[in-house]
Amino acid sequence: MSYAYSANPAQAPLFTLEATSFQARPGEIVAILGPNASGKSTLLKLIAGALAPLSGRILLNGFVTHSLTPRTRAQRIAVVQQESRLLFPARAWEFVLQGRHAHGRSLRFESEDDIIIAKNALAQVGAADLSDRWMDQISGGEKQRVILARALAQQPLLLLLDEPTLHLDIAAQIGLLDALRRLAAANRYTVVVVTHELNLAAEYADQVVLMQRGRCLRVGPPINIYQRELLEQVFQTPLTVELGSSGRPRVTVLAGTEA
């Protein structure tokens, strides 16, 4: 799979994503890592079917994602963006209910089953107690759980998240990723996460896709990807890599030195 973008088709591409290939399995969490402008978000959009690759295909259960109708795509793929604006006042369960729109008919009100699915989604992310709270009155960590619940209400096969821990404190980050790991295992979701958090990715991801300047450098389990020389070259930052108490790699950035 490859992709190129240019503001003017007659000019050279402003950004090119070179040939990239990897497989994400049900029940797995895949973390896409890389510095800014490495192609992480572009790759996520390609996986979501929002962009069509110049070459190659992205398959979800045998179907080409960018060829699916928007409604079918929404039934199979849920995307959690970096920012989710609240367009109108809503309680948490009403916000989550928006995830059921992909399964409804036009001009059709939500059914009792839809409401049950929405409230179950809140329970799955540990936010059942937020059900009747107004979205503009809950914390950032609580809001991110509700946004995740809205994605779960779509009942997707594939769950894509673009920097879901951005702006969250440590406790909220751990709570969200614990929920993701539990959901991936229990519901056999395939989860793909774009993140800058090297240590969280090492702790929670089954596979890591390491990117640099539009290239997919390595794909594999964190223990195979987290090599000091490789990470220093990609992130242009001196660091150390050692095994943490969980048996997974842990990165320490060395301040005041040059890579």
C-alpha positions in Angstrom: 0.0 0.0 0.0 1.3 3.5 -0.8 -0.2 7.0 -0.9 0.8 10.5 -2.0 -0.7 13.9 -1.5 -0.2 17.2 -3.4 -2.1 20.4 -3.3 -1.5 20.7 -7.1 -1.7 17.5 -9.2 0.8 19.0 -11.6 3.4 19.3 -8.8 5.5 16.8 -7.0 3.7 15.3 -3.9 4.0 17.2 -0.7 3.8 13.9 1.2 4.4 10.4 0.2 3.6 7.2 2.2 5.8 4.5 0.8 4.9 0.8 0.4 3.6 -0.3 3.8 2.3 -3.8 4.7 1.2 -5.3 8.0 -1.5 -7.5 9.4 -3.6 -6.7 12.5 -5.5 -9.6 14.1 -8.7 -9.8 16.1 -8.0 -9.3 19.8 -4.7 -7.4 19.1 -3.7 -3.8 19.9 -1.4 -2.4 17.2 0.4 0.9 18.0 1.6 3.2 15.2 4.7 5.1 16.4 6.8 7.8 14.8 7.8 11.5 15.0 5.6 14.3 13.7 5.0 14.2 9.9 6.1 10.5 9.7 2.7 9.5 8.2 1.0 8.0 11.3 -2.4 9.8 10.9 -2.3 9.3 7.1 -1.9 5.6 7.6 -4.8 5.6 10.0 -7.0 7.4 7.5 -6.0 4.8 4.9 -6.9 2.0 7.2 -10.2 3.7 8.0 -11.0 3.9 4.3 -11.2 7.7 4.4 -8.3 7.8 1.8 -7.7 5.5 -1.1 -4.2 4.1 -1.6 -2.3 4.8 -4.9 -1.3 1.1 -4.9 -2.2 -1.9 -2.9 -5.3 -2.6 -0.8 -6.5 -2.5 2.8 -8.7 -5.5 3.6 -11.1 -5.9 6.5 -12.5 -9.5 6.6 -11.8 -9.7 2.8 -13.5 -6.3 2.0 -11.5 -3.3 0.6 -12.2 -0.6 3.2 -12.2 2.4 0.9 -14.6 0.7 -1.5 -17.3 0.2 1.2 -20.2 2.6 1.4 -20.0 5.2 4.2 -22.8 3.4 6.1 -21.2 -0.1 5.8 -17.8 1.3 6.7 -19.3 2.9 9.9 -20.8 -0.4 10.8 -17.5 -2.1 10.6 -14.9 0.6 11.5 -15.1 3.0 14.4 -12.7 5.9 14.6 -11.9 7.9 17.7 -10.4 11.3 16.7 -8.0 13.4 18.7 -10.7 16.0 19.3 -14.5 15.3 19.4 -16.6 18.4 19.5 -19.9 18.5 21.2 -22.4 19.9 18.7 -25.3 20.2 21.1 -25.9 19.6 24.8 -26.2 15.9 25.6 -26.0 13.5 28.5 -23.4 10.8 28.2 -25.9 8.1 27.1 -27.3 10.4 24.5 -23.9 11.1 23.1 -23.0 7.4 23.0 -26.3 6.7 21.2 -24.9 8.6 18.2 -22.9 5.5 17.5 -26.1 3.6 16.6 -26.8 5.9 13.7 -24.9 3.7 11.3 -27.3 0.8 12.1 -30.5 2.8 11.8 -32.8 3.7 8.9 -33.3 7.3 7.8 -35.8 9.3 9.8 -35.9 6.5 12.3 -35.9 7.1 16.1 -33.5 5.0 18.2 -35.0 1.8 19.5 -35.0 0.4 23.0 -32.3 -2.0 21.8 -30.2 0.9 20.7 -30.5 2.5 24.1 -29.5 -0.7 25.8 -26.5 -1.1 23.6 -25.4 2.5 24.3 -25.7 2.0 28.1 -23.9 -1.3 27.9 -21.1 0.4 26.0 -20.8 2.9 28.8 -20.6 0.0 31.3 -17.9 -1.7 29.2 -15.6 1.3 29.6 -16.3 1.7 33.3 -18.5 4.8 32.8 -22.0 3.5 33.7 -22.1 6.1 36.5 -21.7 8.9 33.9 -24.8 7.8 32.0 -27.0 10.8 33.0 -24.2 13.3 33.4 -24.0 16.2 30.9 -21.0 16.0 28.6 -19.8 19.5 29.3 -19.7 18.7 33.1 -17.3 15.7 33.1 -13.5 15.6 33.2 -11.3 15.0 30.2 -10.6 11.4 31.2 -14.3 10.7 31.8 -15.1 12.3 28.4 -12.6 10.2 26.6 -14.2 7.0 28.1 -17.6 8.2 26.8 -16.2 8.9 23.4 -14.7 5.4 23.4 -18.2 4.0 24.4 -19.7 5.8 21.4 -17.3 4.0 19.1 -18.2 0.7 20.8 -21.9 1.4 20.3 -21.2 1.1 16.5 -20.3 -2.6 17.3 -17.4 -2.5 14.9 -14.8 -5.1 13.9 -12.0 -2.5 13.8 -11.4 0.2 16.3 -9.0 3.1 15.3 -7.8 5.7 17.8 -5.8 8.8 17.0 -3.8 9.8 20.1 -6.5 8.8 22.6 -4.4 9.7 25.6 -3.6 13.2 24.5 -4.3 15.8 27.3 -5.1 13.0 29.8 -3.3 12.7 33.2 -1.5 9.4 34.0 -4.4 7.8 35.9 -6.8 8.5 33.0 -4.3 7.2 30.4 -3.9 3.9 32.3 -7.6 3.6 32.8 -8.4 4.1 29.2 -5.7 1.7 27.9 -6.7 -0.9 30.5 -10.2 -0.7 29.1 -8.9 -1.0 25.5 -6.9 -4.1 26.3 -9.8 -5.7 28.1 -12.2 -4.9 25.3 -9.9 -6.1 22.6 -9.5 -9.5 24.4 -13.1 -9.9 25.4 -14.8 -8.7 22.2 -12.1 -9.7 19.7 -11.8 -6.1 18.4 -8.8 -5.3 16.3 -7.5 -2.1 17.8 -5.1 0.3 16.0 -3.8 3.3 18.0 -1.6 6.2 16.9 0.4 7.5 19.8 3.5 9.4 20.8 3.7 7.6 24.2 6.5 5.1 23.7 6.2 3.5 27.1 2.5 3.1 27.0 2.8 1.6 23.6 5.4 -0.8 24.8 3.2 -1.9 27.7 -0.1 -2.3 25.9 0.6 -3.1 22.3 0.9 -6.5 20.8 2.5 -5.1 17.7 4.2 -1.8 16.9 4.4 -0.2 13.5 7.4 2.2 13.6 7.3 5.0 11.0 9.7 7.7 9.7 9.2 10.2 6.9 6.4 8.2 5.3 8.2 4.8 5.6 7.2 1.9 7.7 10.6 0.9 9.1 9.7 -2.0 11.3 6.7 -4.0 12.3 6.7 -6.5 15.2 6.2 -7.0 18.9 7.6 -4.2 21.1 10.5 -6.4 22.3 11.8 -6.5 18.7 11.2 -2.9 17.8 12.5 -1.1 21.0 16.2 -1.1 20.2 18.2 1.9 21.4 20.0 2.7 18.1 16.8 2.4 16.1 14.7 4.6 18.3 17.5 7.2 18.6 17.8 7.3 14.8 14.0 7.7 14.4 13.3 10.2 17.1 16.6 12.0 17.0 16.8 11.8 20.8 19.3 10.1 23.1 17.7 7.4 25.2 18.1 4.1 26.9 16.0 1.0 26.6 15.7 -1.7 29.3 13.2 -4.2 30.4 10.6 -3.1 33.0 9.1 -5.1 35.8 6.4 -6.3 33.4 9.0 -7.8 31.1 8.3 -5.2 28.4 10.7 -2.5 27.1 10.9 0.8 28.9 12.4 3.9 27.4 14.2 6.7 29.3 15.1 9.9 27.5 18.5 11.3 28.4 18.3 15.0 28.9 21.2 17.3 28.2 23.0 15.0 25.7 23.1 14.7 22.0 22.0 11.6 20.0 
